[in-house]
């Protein structure tokens, strides 16, 4: 039996958005991220603050003109670690809810690559929690980014994830500073 408006709101949202709970959700998206729909799922009468971060594909990096970006991920490992990160943030910053969706596949300039949204009773906790989540996602998850440049060249960038140092390297594998999807995934 639903006892108050907050519980009723949670029950209604659970019916409307299968798979989305009121506490923590991490997902990979293989198509465009609908950031407006994600924000709408976070409405909650208990929340005094909603903070979102949207990372989008830019047209340049380190002096190169970028034309596309491609993300690859070790989804099983990344999903489990992401849930830990969201739970850590929820506990450390008294968040009501935390959602993170990360793209994989080929993306064009201007497309959303990652969405992080958090709610809390107060703005400071929401800002801190959102920052914590995106920083930890970028550092701890086995997600790789390949940029393709206007001149036709391409390369894996920012592949310095902390998780890479936990894997034993074989002679053909790159060092953690040069990790690529192929060099880190060991099944």
C-alpha positions as CSV (number, residue, x, y, z in Angstrom):
1,X,0.0,0.0,0.0
2,X,1.3,3.5,-0.9
3,X,1.5,5.7,2.2
4,X,2.4,9.1,0.8
5,X,2.9,11.3,-2.3
6,X,6.6,10.5,-2.6
7,X,5.9,6.7,-2.6
8,X,3.1,7.2,-5.1
9,X,5.4,9.3,-7.3
10,X,8.1,6.6,-7.2
11,X,5.6,3.9,-8.0
12,X,4.2,5.9,-11.0
13,X,7.8,6.5,-12.3
14,X,8.6,2.8,-12.0
15,X,5.5,2.0,-14.1
16,X,6.4,4.7,-16.7
17,X,10.1,3.9,-17.1
18,X,10.9,0.2,-16.9
19,X,14.4,-0.4,-15.5
20,X,14.8,3.1,-14.0
21,X,14.7,3.2,-10.2
22,X,14.7,6.1,-7.8
23,X,18.3,5.5,-6.6
24,X,21.0,4.6,-9.1
25,X,21.1,3.6,-12.7
26,X,23.9,3.1,-15.2
27,X,23.3,2.1,-18.8
28,X,25.1,2.1,-22.1
29,X,23.3,3.6,-25.1
30,X,24.0,2.3,-28.6
31,X,22.0,5.1,-30.2
32,X,21.5,8.8,-29.4
33,X,21.1,9.7,-25.8
34,X,17.7,11.5,-25.1
35,X,18.9,13.8,-22.4
36,X,15.5,15.5,-22.1
37,X,13.8,12.2,-21.4
38,X,16.5,11.3,-18.8
39,X,16.0,14.6,-17.0
40,X,12.2,14.0,-16.9
41,X,12.7,10.6,-15.2
42,X,14.5,12.4,-12.4
43,X,11.6,14.6,-11.2
44,X,11.0,13.9,-7.6
45,X,9.1,16.0,-5.0
46,X,11.8,15.2,-2.4
47,X,14.5,16.9,-4.5
48,X,15.4,20.5,-4.1
49,X,18.2,20.2,-6.6
50,X,18.7,18.5,-10.0
51,X,22.2,18.8,-11.5
52,X,23.0,17.3,-14.9
53,X,26.2,17.0,-16.9
54,X,26.1,16.4,-20.7
55,X,29.4,15.6,-22.4
56,X,29.2,16.2,-26.2
57,X,31.5,15.4,-29.0
58,X,33.6,18.5,-29.9
59,X,35.2,19.2,-33.3
60,X,38.8,19.6,-32.0
61,X,41.3,18.0,-29.7
62,X,45.0,18.9,-29.1
63,X,45.3,20.8,-32.4
64,X,43.5,18.2,-34.5
65,X,40.2,18.8,-36.3
66,X,38.0,15.9,-35.2
67,X,35.2,14.6,-37.5
68,X,33.9,11.6,-35.6
69,X,34.4,9.9,-32.3
70,X,34.0,6.2,-31.5
71,X,33.5,4.6,-28.1
72,X,34.1,1.0,-27.2
73,X,33.5,-0.5,-23.8
74,X,34.0,-3.7,-21.8
75,X,30.3,-3.4,-20.9
76,X,30.1,-6.1,-18.3
77,X,33.0,-4.8,-16.2
78,X,32.1,-1.2,-16.8
79,X,28.5,-1.6,-15.8
80,X,29.4,-3.3,-12.5
81,X,32.0,-0.6,-11.7
82,X,29.7,2.2,-12.7
83,X,27.0,0.9,-10.3
84,X,29.6,1.0,-7.5
85,X,30.5,4.6,-8.4
86,X,26.8,5.7,-8.4
87,X,26.3,4.0,-5.1
88,X,29.4,5.6,-3.6
89,X,28.1,9.0,-4.8
90,X,24.6,8.4,-3.5
91,X,26.0,7.6,0.0
92,X,28.7,10.2,0.2
93,X,26.6,13.1,-1.0
94,X,23.1,12.1,0.2
95,X,21.8,11.9,-3.3
96,X,18.2,10.9,-3.9
97,X,18.9,9.6,-7.4
98,X,21.8,9.2,-9.8
99,X,21.7,8.3,-13.4
100,X,24.6,7.9,-15.9
101,X,24.2,6.9,-19.5
102,X,27.3,6.5,-21.8
103,X,27.3,6.1,-25.5
104,X,29.2,3.4,-27.5
105,X,29.7,3.2,-31.2
106,X,30.2,6.0,-33.8
107,X,29.2,9.5,-32.8
108,X,29.1,12.8,-34.8
109,X,30.2,16.2,-33.7
110,X,27.6,17.7,-31.3
111,X,26.1,14.3,-30.2
112,X,25.8,13.6,-26.5
113,X,28.5,11.1,-25.4
114,X,27.6,10.9,-21.7
115,X,24.8,12.0,-19.4
116,X,25.0,12.3,-15.6
117,X,22.1,13.4,-13.6
118,X,21.7,13.6,-9.9
119,X,19.0,14.8,-7.4
120,X,19.4,15.7,-3.8
121,X,17.7,17.8,-1.2
122,X,20.3,20.6,-1.6
123,X,22.3,22.1,-4.5
124,X,25.8,21.7,-3.0
125,X,25.4,17.9,-2.6
126,X,24.0,17.6,-6.1
127,X,26.9,19.6,-7.7
128,X,29.5,17.6,-5.8
129,X,27.8,14.2,-6.5
130,X,27.5,14.9,-10.2
131,X,31.2,16.0,-10.4
132,X,32.3,12.9,-8.5
133,X,30.4,10.6,-10.8
134,X,31.7,12.0,-14.1
135,X,35.3,12.1,-12.7
136,X,35.2,8.5,-11.5
137,X,33.5,7.3,-14.7
138,X,36.2,8.8,-16.8
139,X,38.9,7.3,-14.5
140,X,37.7,3.9,-13.5
141,X,35.6,2.5,-16.4
142,X,37.0,0.4,-19.3
143,X,35.7,2.8,-22.0
144,X,37.9,3.8,-24.9
145,X,37.6,6.7,-27.2
146,X,38.9,6.8,-30.8
147,X,39.0,10.1,-32.7
148,X,39.0,10.3,-36.5
149,X,40.6,13.5,-37.9
150,X,39.9,15.6,-40.9
151,X,43.2,14.4,-42.5
152,X,42.0,10.8,-42.4
153,X,44.2,9.7,-39.5
154,X,42.8,8.4,-36.2
155,X,43.9,7.4,-32.8
156,X,42.8,6.2,-29.4
157,X,42.9,9.0,-26.9
158,X,42.8,9.4,-23.1
159,X,43.3,5.7,-22.5
160,X,45.0,6.0,-19.1
161,X,42.3,4.3,-17.0
162,X,43.2,3.2,-13.5
163,X,41.7,-0.2,-14.2
164,X,44.3,-0.9,-16.9
165,X,47.1,-1.2,-14.3
166,X,45.2,-4.0,-12.7
167,X,45.7,-6.3,-15.7
168,X,48.8,-8.4,-16.4
169,X,50.3,-7.3,-19.7
170,X,51.6,-9.7,-22.2
171,X,54.4,-8.7,-24.6
172,X,52.0,-7.7,-27.3
173,X,49.9,-5.6,-25.0
174,X,50.4,-1.8,-24.6
175,X,51.4,-0.2,-21.3
176,X,48.5,1.2,-19.2
177,X,49.4,4.7,-20.6
178,X,48.8,3.3,-24.1
179,X,45.9,1.0,-23.4
180,X,43.4,0.3,-26.1
181,X,40.3,-1.9,-26.0
182,X,42.2,-4.8,-27.5
183,X,45.1,-4.6,-25.0
184,X,43.1,-4.4,-21.9
185,X,40.1,-6.8,-22.3
186,X,41.1,-10.2,-21.1
187,X,38.3,-12.8,-21.2
